[in-house]
């Protein structure tokens, strides 16, 4: 009997030890911090102030009446969020923050709805609200936009903090990742980087892609150039920012047999859009575009520096297309390019802000 | 209480009485060595009992026995040959023990014959069938790692039935296989050893140096593995039936630590938030796909899933073998059947094998002998689904495998494309069935005692079929695309006719000559086919492809090759001290053009049995000392059968509705002048034994050069071709090998022995195209190993104080910092450098065996040190920052935790490929076995010759910095091979009747 008791106590001890061991193996759960609601109240106060102090009407300098309704809805949504927070229905801080972010977006939307009427030809700068797929520039569809073995894309871009928030922040692209192989090119943002991405083939689903940390000079214009030159043995893909080399990248895309893959121009939808990728519509960004040019040929750094400070008339050798978004157009659905061959249109939410020439 | 004491006293007296009575039967004597000197400490045991004693300082012993006549006394002492003496009428038994020269009396297979190890001149190592059984590996190939120096077996995966490759003394060929030649009961093959059952193996002899492998001529350059099945050495009157079996449970060990696993999902939520904030900005958290409603609900409820543990299940491993053999006056036979089943840890992964072998030898007369052997093996492998385990790694703990009815659901994460791995494991089936057979028959005629004429015909046949079923509800078909089935078959035939003359003659007492002559013909044929069907009307797997809406990828092939060989080998031994081996093989192959298809591969080897010299013969501390020196040449016949041809290539041209086949000249020009890649090697070895063989072993050093490598050389397109194969490169391997056996403790009750192997090989490209130029495209560099890792070198992570410096490279704080070799602030291929080679610097194996009375404990360890490997797993699960997937829980850089290895989460750092370059260093305790050998007295009572019971655990401990599961399989294909690391607990029994 005593032996049994000893045996039993030993078994119990072993089980206890094993349990302690395994329990100690369980990782300690992360202790959640108490939620902070400050931004909810601050946002509510700001929205209410906007609602109470803004002038609504049809005239320039006022906000349209529908903006008032939008503001009311934002206030209601935020109040609902506060209710959820106070009734312990929000569990993670980001859920609280989301209500503040939505409120912030509503404020920005409201601010941008301030009515300004510009006469065609008025010096202005264009902001396109690509985030949430609200707006984009469509340059049309043409095989020439796909580029060939050698091409250059050149543009002026300005953005503010938080200018992209989707998977990839697309600036301008013909890229088509539904095609097999991937086709087209794209200038885009991801993480800390501004990148160039080009579809490679004939192997399926390959890209040559590289980037570098994007300029953080928010609110200032940057001259951005992407050059692809297949005839080179190295550094076929390059980017320049404000006339300086941003990065160079040698084509290192090989298939399983060791065959070098080559750039595949967009041969299917042939669309070229800015602020939203023409195939994957979730890739968007919000920003300003001043000028945009595409060249058949590889521009050298000297040429790029020269182009940065000069205009084109449309008949330059190798110029595929060129748009200047520097003044209010006659018709946003028909903005002719300087070569006279193409026409762009602005789709969705955008705004022209007056500038001095 | 008093009563009990009284009974005990009475019993003690009774026992004493019996003892006193037995003392009348006393046997005594003296135990001496060869020189007549007494040996103290010799174990003297009455066989079949535990009754024993040891000799005293004068070598004298005295033992009492129950009856004097008929009992057997067993005398054993370390370093001496155990002797058994039957007690006769005399009660004094003096015994002289012979010195045991460890291993040197063993017989070693050397190809087309055997030789005593003491007469060996080449570098050959042996592993016995018993050792292979103890290793408990399903594929015996794996068991050679750490047991034979110079051998490196690489596993492709830990999935059951996964393929393995073997290299002996490094890589020789750049373009062609470095797999050795396998010779199973005399039949050459390249089919490996997966189909063999350890219980059927008598021994495996690995021929390493060129003088040994030269006997296989054009197929010997990569080494030769000679497998001898059981039954080759049965003595008359010895009948045995043996059963061995074990059953075990396999569980996953060292499961990689993913973020938020083991129920700690909050950790993953924090990670995801940090990822999104950094990658897309704080506003991105308001996106509906940041966390779905279901995910948020689970987070609130603390409902987290550890996906790897969700998909893994314990597996059952079982192995049963029955072997029988008997020796009669004129006939011997051996027969064996075996069954092995090895479950995987994920889904339906499984390997099953059934084997049968028969060997029958019959002496027709004193001069004529005949025999047949047959080995048949069938195995079936369920390779497991593609991508199931990968999905389990990728899917985060906040996703649930269940729907509202608690049924497994296909889409577990609407925001990503990864589907439920449990469903993937069910619906993507990949199965292979293989059948191997070896048959041989011989007739041997001995016209005189020293001449033998033997003719052997052998036929090897193996066939395999592979099928894959990809259901609609799989990762590949996304639940919407039509199902798909693939079926492929292959069939390999190999017929060999060997005619061997052996002359074995001793003359003038001190001269012995052994000559073997061979004329051999071999022909192998290979055929196969494959097809793929899409959109099949019902779940017919790959058995009704004709019902598919579309049939494509239809292919078939046939090729054959043949080899004619003449070989002569002469072994001459003088005074049992000096040995000379000359070998020459002349091979002709159909794989080369007429002008170059014949090649002569000679070798010479010398042996010096130093211990037999008069000045060392009496040295007590040296029990064996032998020097070996050899040089030889052998070839690599692993080139393609059509390597010399300029071929037409098929193209499909768009024409009409279906298109038309067309043919054009290949871009690759054939080269009729190609000849074999030829390996020459110098080997020097020392076999030693000290302190009555308590320390014994072998040391080998070698230098090997492979010339005339067949390399693809680019040529100008104006020739009409882009490339041509030429014999132009040279590689070299140099190495050191050590094998040591020690008897650390030897006493009557306790023994401790250790086996140790050590291998070191340095591989180098000496020349490529004759212009002393590297081949950057293929990553071949003169003076470097054949395989190197040529990439950026990670210096660390950019830290906050380096922000300005990082910006010069377009990098941010928290990004991966790599070395700017040329200092141009632009990181490109010009900054690549050789940062390592995916081969170990050295490997070692050690087995310790401790015996106490009838109990034993064996501990088997294996280490690989050095080597840098490219590992897709480590790369994928640390570098990828997919917004919806999971990754490994390692020290990612944060401002607070300034990791210098892993980048900041969501920073989209470049050069992340450096994270996939991982060290291959590890030490594994591969096997711990604890067993009990039943006492002879007990066995005698139940009429057994031997019985053993054991429990074992495989892979109990692994010491490594590798962040994946098993450091031995670094580099496995994450889609088709990714596996968990098994730890197996087994129990087994061996019974011999």
Boltz contact constraints between the chains, C-beta under 6 A:
constraints:
  - contact:
      token1: [A, 26]
      token2: [B, 262]
      max_distance: 6.0
  - contact:
      token1: [A, 27]
      token2: [B, 262]
      max_distance: 6.0
  - contact:
      token1: [A, 27]
      token2: [B, 264]
      max_distance: 6.0
  - contact:
      token1: [A, 29]
      token2: [B, 264]
      max_distance: 6.0
  - contact:
      token1: [A, 29]
      token2: [B, 266]
      max_distance: 6.0
  - contact:
      token1: [A, 30]
      token2: [B, 266]
      max_distance: 6.0
  - contact:
      token1: [A, 30]
      token2: [B, 267]
      max_distance: 6.0
  - contact:
      token1: [A, 91]
      token2: [B, 300]
      max_distance: 6.0
  - contact:
      token1: [A, 94]
      token2: [B, 273]
      max_distance: 6.0
  - contact:
      token1: [A, 94]
      token2: [B, 285]
      max_distance: 6.0
  - contact:
      token1: [A, 98]
      token2: [B, 285]
      max_distance: 6.0
  - contact:
      token1: [A, 98]
      token2: [B, 286]
      max_distance: 6.0
  - contact:
      token1: [A, 101]
      token2: [B, 283]
      max_distance: 6.0
  - contact:
      token1: [A, 101]
      token2: [B, 286]
      max_distance: 6.0
  - contact:
      token1: [A, 102]
      token2: [B, 286]
      max_distance: 6.0
  - contact:
      token1: [A, 162]
      token2: [B, 281]
      max_distance: 6.0
  - contact:
      token1: [A, 162]
      token2: [B, 283]
      max_distance: 6.0
  - contact:
      token1: [A, 165]
      token2: [B, 280]
      max_distance: 6.0
  - contact:
      token1: [A, 165]
      token2: [B, 281]
      max_distance: 6.0
  - contact:
      token1: [A, 165]
      token2: [B, 283]
      max_distance: 6.0
  - contact:
      token1: [A, 165]
      token2: [B, 284]
      max_distance: 6.0
  - contact:
      token1: [A, 190]
      token2: [B, 908]
      max_distance: 6.0
  - contact:
      token1: [A, 191]
      token2: [B, 279]
      max_distance: 6.0
  - contact:
      token1: [A, 191]
      token2: [B, 907]
      max_distance: 6.0
  - contact:
      token1: [A, 191]
      token2: [B, 908]
      max_distance: 6.0
  - contact:
      token1: [A, 192]
      token2: [B, 812]
      max_distance: 6.0
  - contact:
      token1: [A, 192]
      token2: [B, 907]
      max_distance: 6.0
  - contact:
      token1: [A, 193]
      token2: [B, 908]
      max_distance: 6.0
  - contact:
      token1: [A, 212]
      token2: [B, 810]
      max_distance: 6.0
  - contact:
      token1: [A, 213]
      token2: [B, 810]
      max_distance: 6.0
  - contact:
      token1: [A, 213]
      token2: [B, 812]
      max_distance: 6.0
  - contact:
      token1: [A, 247]
      token2: [B, 810]
      max_distance: 6.0
  - contact:
      token1: [A, 248]
      token2: [B, 826]
      max_distance: 6.0
  - contact:
      token1: [A, 250]
      token2: [B, 828]
      max_distance: 6.0
  - contact:
      token1: [A, 250]
      token2: [B, 829]
      max_distance: 6.0
